[in-house]
Amino acid sequence: MLTGLPGSGKSVASEIAVMMDIPVITMGDLIRAETAKRGLEPSGDNIGEVAVDLRKKFGDDVVLRRLWPDIQNAVSKHPLVLIDGMRSTPEKEALIELMGDEPDILAILASESTRDSRLSGRGRSDDEGTSTRDTRERNWGVEALIDEANYRIHNENDINSFRTEVKALLEGLSRTD
């Protein structure tokens, strides 16, 4: 499982996994697809509202459960799968229930100012700064997952050092799984 607050570097870590032929299931893609399905513009507010609405209607683990067929398929074919964007303990608990095993958690950490700077520069439609998104994700329990992480990578400065650290960790996990 990959977790962290918006702009911490989860997408970069996922890109590295893909380059290493490690399957990546991105939870936010489901929310963005649901937003489009509802005919809404992919703004931060709309994507956030859809995420909150889904959780309110179907439970805090709805995204994980809807992605379970994709996760199960990937896990059946690969020794290591990265689930990008876990945000709550209920999602982790659902994954344990469905897999029958405790997943490793990788937390990507970066300060608010670093993350805010990244979000303003990456040009995704839902990147409108950290404040609203941080509050929403903290309410879901992302900090509890970060606290439970087996692995933590601090991503404050040099992107190449971060990439090297992520790659080394994923290589190590690939050998042990």
Secondary structure by P-SEA (a helix, b strand, c coil): cccccccccaaaaaaaaaaacbbbbbaaaaaaaaaaaacccccaaaaaaaaaaaaaacccaaaaaaaaaaaaaaaaccccccccccccaaaaaaaaaaacbbbbbbbbbbcaaaaaaaaaccccccccccaaaaaaaaaacaaaaaaaccbbbbccccaaaaaaaaaaaaaaaaaac
